[in-house]
């Protein structure tokens, strides 16, 4: 007679399943996240800028604990507040957060508790923290880029964007081109053009940087969506260097027509791809002065590929500016935005209120910043392969570890799986 827990037979061997084991967490690396937070106090810093209007006698979870819970959940792959249902009995989360987890309604109220003023204060605090990290730097690159975030309900300021062909929010990011740090994340209405608000935000960033470090050099990288009169005026005012894309128009076509014809002729006669750069000056009527512009004209099997860009970088050829600097924006900015969006879930802006969704963007960005701190620790280890991991690989290979916890009066014991393949890497990280 078979046992009730037997689910099938493997030959003559019965395979049984029950739920009698001690409490095991699949998120054993959360203790590593706590260590990083204790070292850098990132979440503590931002929690001090989040107002708490609750009655003191009715508070169970502090703002700091709510922020930690939400960010740790995002880092471990739990996208929404209602995912707390799956974690409410997790022994490691309860230990790290020093008590029961906040419920989904509590987290939702937390996300909806910030108004416009509070969000702006968080933006300013974000910029200030970035500026404070620049000590010792002589030059920085600021990458500016935006991404779409599709919406599916009647959310505030969710609007149709003709370029993307959908109802959406528009996320705007300012990144440090060298370190990957988010200088500040911004949520905009769905119908926003790429250049909406960005010049005024950039001005605040630049002014703050120069106030703290007057001798620092700043270079701006962005695609053609951010080419506008206000930017060029700002660049001249603050002596900024830049390489920024430029959309083609009838005037620019006349400047490249002769080269286009020659490149096309070479391709047709020789059957080989050709690439040529030309330089020219151009100034739209709305610009305060003419700018130095360039164009890459390239023949391909499918026709000609043209890329116009504007740059005031001196002592470099157009080819150098384009390949050694401008095109690296894709790796430096676009790939980082993908990590925030797809791996830290900034595309999950499902609250009704616009400012609540702005705060959700902050939460995802904070998760990304925590991952950057973890990446920095990984780079100090002997594991070369791990140093190339992106967020998804770090989560899969490092953060999702089976673990148990035992607490005594004087010590808390975390026991991780013996089968964990990267236990030596983890040991290096936790002991740094």
Residue pairs with C-beta under 8 A, 6 or more apart in sequence:
2 14
3 14
3 16
5 16
5 17
5 18
6 14
6 15
6 16
7 15
7 16
7 17
8 15
9 15
22 404
23 89
23 91
23 404
23 405
24 402
24 403
24 404
25 90
25 91
25 92
25 93
25 402
25 403
25 404
25 405
26 400
26 401
26 402
27 76
27 87
27 90
27 92
27 93
27 399
27 400
27 401
27 403
28 92
28 401
28 402
28 403
28 414
28 416
28 417
29 398
29 399
29 400
29 401
29 426
30 72
30 76
30 92
30 93
30 96
30 399
31 92
31 96
31 403
31 414
31 430
32 374
32 398
32 399
32 426
32 429
32 430
33 72
33 75
33 96
33 370
33 374
33 399
34 96
35 430
36 42
36 370
36 373
36 374
36 377
37 43
37 44
37 68
37 370
39 373
40 373
42 366
42 369
42 370
42 373
43 64
43 67
43 68
43 71
43 366
43 370
44 64
45 125
45 129
46 67
46 122
46 125
46 126
46 362
46 366
47 62
47 63
47 64
47 67
49 118
49 121
49 122
49 125
50 63
50 67
50 113
50 114
50 118
50 122
51 113
51 114
51 118
52 59
52 62
52 63
53 113
60 99
60 102
60 106
61 69
61 99
61 102
61 106
63 110
65 97
65 98
65 99
65 102
66 102
66 106
66 107
66 110
67 363
67 366
68 96
68 97
69 84
69 93
69 97
69 101
69 102
69 107
70 81
70 107
70 110
70 111
70 363
71 363
71 366
71 367
71 370
72 93
72 96
73 83
73 84
73 87
74 344
74 345
74 363
74 364
74 367
75 344
75 367
75 370
75 371
75 395
75 399
76 395
76 399
76 400
77 395
77 399
77 400
78 84
78 86
78 87
79 345
79 348
80 348
80 350
81 104
81 107
81 108
81 111
82 104
84 101
84 102
84 103
84 104
84 107
85 104
87 93
87 101
88 100
88 101
88 103
90 101
91 404
91 405
92 403
92 405
92 414
93 101
94 100
94 101
95 405
95 407
95 412
102 110
108 351
111 351
111 356
111 359
111 360
111 363
112 351
112 353
112 356
114 122
114 355
114 356
114 358
114 359
115 355
116 355
118 355
119 355
119 358
119 359
119 362
122 359
122 362
123 184
123 186
124 204
126 182
126 183
126 184
126 185
126 362
127 183
127 184
127 204
127 205
127 208
128 208
130 176
130 181
130 182
130 183
130 184
130 205
131 208
131 209
131 212
131 213
132 212
133 181
134 140
134 209
134 212
134 213
134 216
135 213
137 213
137 216
138 215
138 216
138 217
139 216
139 217
139 218
139 219
140 176
140 177
140 178
140 209
140 216
140 217
140 218
140 219
141 176
141 177
141 178
141 218
141 219
141 220
141 221
141 332
142 174
142 175
142 176
142 177
142 183
142 202
142 205
142 218
142 219
142 220
142 221
143 173
143 174
143 175
143 176
143 177
143 221
143 222
143 329
143 332
143 333
144 172
144 173
144 174
144 175
144 198
144 202
144 220
144 221
144 222
144 226
144 333
145 172
145 173
145 175
145 222
145 223
145 329
145 333
145 334
145 337
146 170
146 171
146 172
146 173
146 188
146 194
146 225
147 170
147 171
147 173
147 337
147 341
148 161
148 164
148 166
148 168
148 169
148 170
148 171
149 168
149 169
149 170
149 171
149 341
149 346
149 347
149 349
150 166
150 167
150 168
150 347
151 158
151 167
151 168
151 169
151 190
151 349
152 167
153 350
153 352
154 352
155 169
155 349
155 350
155 351
155 352
155 353
155 354
155 357
156 352
156 353
156 354
156 357
157 169
157 189
157 190
157 354
158 167
158 168
158 169
158 189
158 190
159 167
159 168
159 189
159 190
159 191
160 166
160 167
160 168
160 190
160 191
161 167
161 168
161 170
161 190
161 191
161 192
167 190
168 190
169 187
169 188
169 189
169 190
169 349
169 357
170 187
170 188
170 189
170 190
170 191
170 192
170 196
171 185
171 186
171 187
171 188
171 337
171 341
171 346
171 361
172 185
172 186
172 187
172 188
172 197
172 198
172 201
173 182
173 185
173 186
173 333
173 336
173 337
173 340
174 182
174 183
174 184
174 185
174 186
174 201
174 202
174 205
175 181
175 182
175 183
175 332
175 333
175 336
175 337
176 183
177 219
177 221
177 328
177 329
177 332
177 333
178 332
179 372
180 332
180 336
180 372
181 369
181 372
182 340
182 365
182 368
182 369
183 205
184 201
184 205
185 340
185 346
185 361
185 362
185 365
186 197
186 198
186 201
186 361
187 349
187 354
187 357
187 358
187 361
188 196
188 197
189 354
193 225
194 223
194 225
194 226
195 225
195 226
195 227
195 228
195 230
195 231
198 226
199 228
199 230
199 231
199 234
202 220
202 231
202 234
203 234
203 238
206 218
206 234
206 238
206 240
207 238
209 216
209 218
210 216
210 238
217 241
218 238
218 240
218 241
219 240
219 241
219 242
219 243
219 313
219 325
220 231
220 235
220 240
220 241
220 242
220 243
220 244
221 242
221 243
221 244
221 325
221 326
221 328
221 329
221 332
221 333
222 242
222 244
222 245
222 329
223 244
223 245
223 329
224 244
224 245
224 246
224 247
224 308
224 309
225 245
226 244
226 245
227 244
227 245
227 246
227 247
227 310
229 284
229 286
229 287
229 288
231 242
231 244
232 287
232 288
232 289
232 291
232 310
233 288
234 240
235 241
235 242
235 312
236 288
236 289
241 311
241 312
241 313
242 310
242 311
242 312
242 313
243 309
243 310
243 311
243 313
243 321
243 322
243 325
243 326
244 309
244 310
244 311
245 307
245 308
245 309
245 310
245 326
246 252
246 282
246 293
246 308
246 309
246 310
247 308
248 306
248 308
251 282
252 282
252 293
252 295
252 308
255 278
255 280
255 282
255 295
256 278
256 295
256 297
256 306
259 276
259 278
259 295
259 297
260 297
260 304
260 306
262 276
263 274
263 276
263 297
263 298
263 299
263 304
264 299
264 304
266 272
266 274
266 299
267 273
267 274
267 299
273 298
273 299
273 300
273 301
274 298
274 299
275 296
275 297
275 298
275 299
276 296
276 297
276 298
277 294
277 295
277 296
277 297
277 317
277 318
277 319
277 322
278 294
278 295
278 297
278 318
279 292
279 293
279 294
279 318
280 293
280 294
280 295
281 290
281 291
281 292
281 293
282 290
282 291
282 293
282 310
283 289
283 290
283 291
291 310
291 312
292 310
292 311
292 312
293 308
293 309
293 310
293 311
294 308
294 309
294 310
294 311
294 318
294 321
294 322
295 306
295 307
295 308
295 309
296 305
296 306
296 307
296 309
296 318
296 322
297 304
297 305
297 306
298 304
298 305
298 306
298 307
299 305
307 322
309 321
309 322
309 326
311 321
311 326
313 321
313 325
316 324
316 325
336 368
339 368
339 371
339 390
339 391
340 346
340 364
340 365
340 368
341 347
341 364
343 390
343 391
343 392
343 395
344 364
344 365
344 367
344 368
344 371
344 391
345 364
345 367
346 360
346 361
346 364
346 365
348 360
348 364
349 357
349 360
349 361
350 357
350 360
351 357
351 360
368 391
371 391
371 394
374 394
374 429
375 387
375 389
375 394
377 429
377 432
378 386
378 387
378 389
378 394
378 425
378 429
379 387
380 432
381 387
381 425
381 428
381 429
381 432
382 428
383 422
383 424
383 425
383 428
386 397
386 398
386 422
386 425
389 397
389 398
397 421
397 422
398 422
398 425
398 426
401 416
401 417
401 420
401 426
402 416
402 417
402 420
403 414
403 415
403 416
403 417
404 414
404 415
405 412
405 413
405 414
405 415
406 412
406 413
406 415
407 413
416 423
416 426
420 426
